[in-house]
Amino acid sequence: MIRRPPRSTPSNSSAASDVYKRQDLIDIAEENIRICKQFGWNDILEDALREKEYWIKIKEKIQNQFGV
């Protein structure tokens, strides 16, 4: 039987997976920013910019903690 760490203990491989997921969310946020600018939706542009910064911070935190 193969022993695996409990789900609550993130391994480096799951941390790397989380980084890739966050990159997808960053890409989506960048697309939202592009669309807001294209259509002049300035009222929600600030929210889109904050969302992108949020996902970047989480991605960096995961990378720093797990070295991925």
DSSP file with accessible surface (Angstrom, degrees, kcal/mol):
  #  RESIDUE AA STRUCTURE BP1 BP2  ACC     N-H-->O    O-->H-N    N-H-->O    O-->H-N    TCO  KAPPA ALPHA  PHI   PSI    X-CA   Y-CA   Z-CA
    1    1 A M              0   0  229      0, 0.0     2,-0.5     0, 0.0     0, 0.0   0.000 360.0 360.0 360.0 134.2    0.0    0.0    0.0
    2    2 A I        -     0   0  129      1,-0.0     2,-0.4     2,-0.0     0, 0.0  -0.746 360.0-140.6 -88.0 127.1    1.3    3.4   -0.9
    3    3 A R        -     0   0  229     -2,-0.5    -1,-0.0     0, 0.0     0, 0.0  -0.743  20.6-171.4 -87.8 134.5    1.2    6.0    1.9
    4    4 A R        -     0   0  191     -2,-0.4     3,-0.1     1,-0.0    -2,-0.0  -0.916  28.7-102.7-122.4 150.4    0.2    9.5    0.8
    5    5 A P        -     0   0   79      0, 0.0     6,-0.1     0, 0.0    -1,-0.0  -0.348  49.4 -93.7 -67.3 151.7    0.2   12.6    2.9
    6    6 A P    >   -     0   0   82      0, 0.0     3,-2.0     0, 0.0     0, 0.0  -0.284  34.6-111.8 -62.2 155.0   -3.1   13.8    4.2
    7    7 A R  T 3  S+     0   0  251      1,-0.3     4,-0.1    -3,-0.1     0, 0.0   0.790 116.1  62.9 -59.4 -27.9   -4.9   16.3    2.0
    8    8 A S  T 3  S+     0   0  106      1,-0.2    -1,-0.3     2,-0.1     0, 0.0   0.635  92.2  71.6 -75.7 -10.3   -4.4   19.0    4.6
    9    9 A T  S <  S-     0   0   77     -3,-2.0     2,-0.2     0, 0.0    -1,-0.2  -0.855  82.6-146.7-105.9  98.0   -0.6   18.7    4.1
   10   10 A P        -     0   0   60      0, 0.0     2,-0.2     0, 0.0    -2,-0.1  -0.434  10.2-151.3 -68.5 132.9    0.2   20.2    0.8
   11   11 A S     >  -     0   0   43     -2,-0.2     4,-2.3    -6,-0.1     5,-0.2  -0.502  31.3-101.6 -92.1 170.6    3.1   18.6   -1.0
   12   12 A N  H  > S+     0   0  103      1,-0.2     4,-2.4     2,-0.2     5,-0.2   0.881 122.6  53.5 -61.1 -35.5    5.4   20.4   -3.5
   13   13 A S  H  > S+     0   0   90      2,-0.2     4,-2.1     1,-0.2    -1,-0.2   0.907 110.0  45.9 -69.3 -38.2    3.5   18.8   -6.4
   14   14 A S  H  > S+     0   0   45      2,-0.2     4,-2.2     1,-0.2    -1,-0.2   0.872 111.8  52.9 -71.8 -31.7    0.1   20.0   -5.2
   15   15 A A  H  X S+     0   0    0     -4,-2.3     4,-2.1     2,-0.2    -2,-0.2   0.916 108.2  50.4 -65.3 -41.2    1.6   23.4   -4.5
   16   16 A A  H  X S+     0   0   28     -4,-2.4     4,-2.1     1,-0.2    -2,-0.2   0.914 109.3  51.5 -62.5 -40.0    2.9   23.5   -8.1
   17   17 A S  H  X S+     0   0   50     -4,-2.1     4,-2.3     1,-0.2    -1,-0.2   0.910 107.9  52.3 -62.2 -40.5   -0.5   22.6   -9.3
   18   18 A D  H  X S+     0   0   47     -4,-2.2     4,-2.4     1,-0.2    -1,-0.2   0.885 106.2  54.2 -63.0 -37.3   -2.0   25.4   -7.3
   19   19 A V  H  X S+     0   0   13     -4,-2.1     4,-2.2     2,-0.2    -1,-0.2   0.936 108.8  48.1 -62.3 -44.2    0.5   27.8   -8.9
   20   20 A Y  H  X S+     0   0  167     -4,-2.1     4,-1.9     1,-0.2    -2,-0.2   0.904 110.8  51.2 -64.2 -38.7   -0.7   26.7  -12.4
   21   21 A K  H  X S+     0   0  107     -4,-2.3     4,-1.8     1,-0.2    -1,-0.2   0.912 109.9  49.9 -63.1 -41.4   -4.3   27.1  -11.4
   22   22 A R  H  X S+     0   0   56     -4,-2.4     4,-2.4     1,-0.2    -1,-0.2   0.869 105.8  56.5 -65.6 -35.3   -3.6   30.6  -10.1
   23   23 A Q  H  X S+     0   0   57     -4,-2.2     4,-2.7     1,-0.2    -1,-0.2   0.913 105.1  52.2 -62.8 -39.5   -1.8   31.5  -13.4
   24   24 A D  H  X S+     0   0   98     -4,-1.9     4,-2.2     1,-0.2    -1,-0.2   0.916 110.0  48.6 -60.0 -41.6   -5.1   30.5  -15.2
   25   25 A L  H  X S+     0   0   52     -4,-1.8     4,-2.4     2,-0.2    -2,-0.2   0.873 109.9  51.6 -68.1 -34.6   -7.0   32.9  -12.9
   26   26 A I  H  X S+     0   0    6     -4,-2.4     4,-2.6     2,-0.2    -2,-0.2   0.926 109.2  50.6 -65.2 -43.1   -4.4   35.7  -13.5
   27   27 A D  H  X S+     0   0   73     -4,-2.7     4,-2.0     2,-0.2    -2,-0.2   0.906 110.7  49.0 -61.2 -40.9   -4.9   35.1  -17.3
   28   28 A I  H  X S+     0   0   92     -4,-2.2     4,-2.4     2,-0.2    -1,-0.2   0.919 110.2  51.0 -64.5 -42.9   -8.7   35.4  -16.9
   29   29 A A  H  X S+     0   0    0     -4,-2.4     4,-2.2     1,-0.2    -2,-0.2   0.906 108.7  51.9 -61.8 -39.9   -8.3   38.6  -14.8
   30   30 A E  H  X S+     0   0   81     -4,-2.6     4,-2.4     2,-0.2    -1,-0.2   0.899 109.1  50.2 -63.5 -38.2   -6.1   40.0  -17.6
   31   31 A E  H  X S+     0   0   82     -4,-2.0     4,-2.6     1,-0.2    -2,-0.2   0.910 108.6  52.4 -65.7 -39.8   -8.7   39.2  -20.2
   32   32 A N  H  X S+     0   0   59     -4,-2.4     4,-2.6     2,-0.2    -2,-0.2   0.906 109.2  49.9 -61.2 -41.4  -11.3   40.9  -18.0
   33   33 A I  H  X S+     0   0   14     -4,-2.2     4,-2.4     2,-0.2     5,-0.2   0.931 110.1  50.4 -62.5 -45.0   -9.1   44.0  -17.8
   34   34 A R  H  X S+     0   0  118     -4,-2.4     4,-2.7     1,-0.2    -2,-0.2   0.932 111.7  47.4 -59.9 -44.4   -8.7   44.0  -21.6
   35   35 A I  H  X S+     0   0   46     -4,-2.6     4,-2.3     2,-0.2     6,-0.3   0.923 110.4  52.2 -64.6 -43.7  -12.5   43.7  -22.1
   36   36 A C  H  X>S+     0   0    7     -4,-2.6     5,-2.5     1,-0.2     4,-0.7   0.918 113.2  44.6 -58.7 -43.3  -13.2   46.5  -19.6
   37   37 A K  H ><5S+     0   0  134     -4,-2.4     3,-0.6     3,-0.2    -1,-0.2   0.909 111.3  53.8 -67.1 -41.5  -10.8   48.8  -21.4
   38   38 A Q  H 3<5S+     0   0  116     -4,-2.7    -2,-0.2     1,-0.2    -1,-0.2   0.890 118.1  34.2 -61.0 -41.5  -12.1   47.9  -24.8
   39   39 A F  H 3<5S-     0   0  119     -4,-2.3    -1,-0.2    -5,-0.2    -2,-0.2   0.396 110.5-115.6 -98.3   3.0  -15.7   48.7  -23.9
   40   40 A G  T <<5 +     0   0   43     -4,-0.7     2,-1.9    -3,-0.6     3,-0.3   0.813  56.0 158.3  70.7  29.6  -15.0   51.6  -21.6
   41   41 A W    >>< +     0   0  113     -5,-2.5     3,-1.2    -6,-0.3     4,-1.0  -0.432   4.6 156.8 -84.6  66.2  -16.3   49.9  -18.6
   42   42 A N  H 3>  +     0   0  112     -2,-1.9     4,-0.8     1,-0.3    -1,-0.2   0.781  61.5  69.6 -65.9 -25.1  -14.4   52.1  -16.2
   43   43 A D  H 34 S+     0   0  132     -3,-0.3    -1,-0.3     1,-0.2     4,-0.2   0.804 113.2  27.7 -66.5 -26.9  -16.8   51.4  -13.3
   44   44 A I  H <> S+     0   0   72     -3,-1.2     4,-2.0     2,-0.1    -1,-0.2   0.464  97.8  89.7-111.7  -0.9  -15.6   47.8  -13.0
   45   45 A L  H  X S+     0   0   26     -4,-1.0     4,-2.4     1,-0.2     5,-0.2   0.914  86.0  53.8 -61.4 -41.9  -12.1   48.2  -14.3
   46   46 A E  H  X S+     0   0  127     -4,-0.8     4,-2.4     1,-0.2    -1,-0.2   0.898 107.3  51.4 -61.6 -38.7  -10.8   48.9  -10.8
   47   47 A D  H  > S+     0   0   85      1,-0.2     4,-2.4     2,-0.2    -1,-0.2   0.912 109.5  50.0 -63.1 -41.7  -12.3   45.7   -9.6
   48   48 A A  H  X S+     0   0    7     -4,-2.0     4,-2.1     2,-0.2    -2,-0.2   0.901 110.5  49.7 -64.5 -40.1  -10.7   43.7  -12.4
   49   49 A L  H  X S+     0   0   75     -4,-2.4     4,-2.1     1,-0.2    -2,-0.2   0.915 111.4  48.7 -65.6 -41.7   -7.3   45.3  -11.6
   50   50 A R  H  X S+     0   0  138     -4,-2.4     4,-2.4     1,-0.2    -2,-0.2   0.894 108.7  54.4 -64.4 -38.7   -7.7   44.4   -7.9
   51   51 A E  H  X S+     0   0   71     -4,-2.4     4,-2.2     2,-0.2     5,-0.2   0.929 107.8  49.2 -61.4 -44.3   -8.7   40.8   -8.8
   52   52 A K  H  X S+     0   0   51     -4,-2.1     4,-2.2     1,-0.2    -1,-0.2   0.943 111.4  49.0 -61.3 -45.6   -5.5   40.4  -10.9
   53   53 A E  H  X S+     0   0   99     -4,-2.1     4,-2.3     1,-0.2    -1,-0.2   0.891 108.8  54.9 -61.0 -38.8   -3.3   41.7   -8.0
   54   54 A Y  H  X S+     0   0  129     -4,-2.4     4,-2.0     1,-0.2    -1,-0.2   0.944 110.0  44.2 -59.6 -49.7   -5.1   39.4   -5.6
   55   55 A W  H  X S+     0   0   48     -4,-2.2     4,-2.4     1,-0.2    -1,-0.2   0.862 111.4  54.3 -68.3 -33.0   -4.3   36.3   -7.6
   56   56 A I  H  X S+     0   0   39     -4,-2.2     4,-2.6    -5,-0.2    -1,-0.2   0.933 108.2  49.7 -64.7 -42.8   -0.7   37.4   -8.2
   57   57 A K  H  X S+     0   0  139     -4,-2.3     4,-2.3     1,-0.2    -2,-0.2   0.914 111.7  47.8 -62.9 -42.1   -0.2   37.8   -4.4
   58   58 A I  H  X S+     0   0   40     -4,-2.0     4,-2.4     2,-0.2     5,-0.2   0.932 111.6  50.4 -64.9 -43.6   -1.6   34.3   -3.8
   59   59 A K  H  X S+     0   0   42     -4,-2.4     4,-2.5     1,-0.2    -2,-0.2   0.938 111.8  47.8 -59.7 -44.9    0.6   32.8   -6.5
   60   60 A E  H  X S+     0   0   98     -4,-2.6     4,-2.7     1,-0.2     5,-0.2   0.896 109.5  53.3 -64.4 -38.8    3.7   34.5   -5.1
   61   61 A K  H  X S+     0   0  146     -4,-2.3     4,-2.4    -5,-0.2    -1,-0.2   0.927 110.6  46.6 -62.8 -43.4    2.8   33.3   -1.6
   62   62 A I  H  X S+     0   0   21     -4,-2.4     4,-2.5     2,-0.2     6,-0.3   0.934 112.9  49.8 -63.7 -45.2    2.5   29.7   -2.7
   63   63 A Q  H  X>S+     0   0   60     -4,-2.5     4,-1.6    -5,-0.2     5,-0.5   0.920 113.6  45.7 -61.1 -42.8    5.8   29.9   -4.7
   64   64 A N  H  <5S+     0   0  137     -4,-2.7    -1,-0.2     1,-0.2    -2,-0.2   0.901 115.5  45.5 -68.0 -40.3    7.7   31.4   -1.7
   65   65 A Q  H  <5S+     0   0  137     -4,-2.4    -2,-0.2    -5,-0.2    -1,-0.2   0.885 127.7  25.5 -72.2 -38.6    6.3   28.9    0.8
   66   66 A F  H  <5S-     0   0   44     -4,-2.5    -2,-0.2    -5,-0.2    -1,-0.2   0.414  98.6-124.2-110.1  -1.1    6.8   25.8   -1.3
   67   67 A G  T  <5       0   0   70     -4,-1.6    -3,-0.2    -5,-0.3    -4,-0.2   0.860 360.0 360.0  63.7  37.2    9.6   26.8   -3.6
   68   68 A V      <       0   0   60     -5,-0.5    -1,-0.2    -6,-0.3    -2,-0.1  -0.715 360.0 360.0-109.7 360.0    7.8   26.1   -6.8
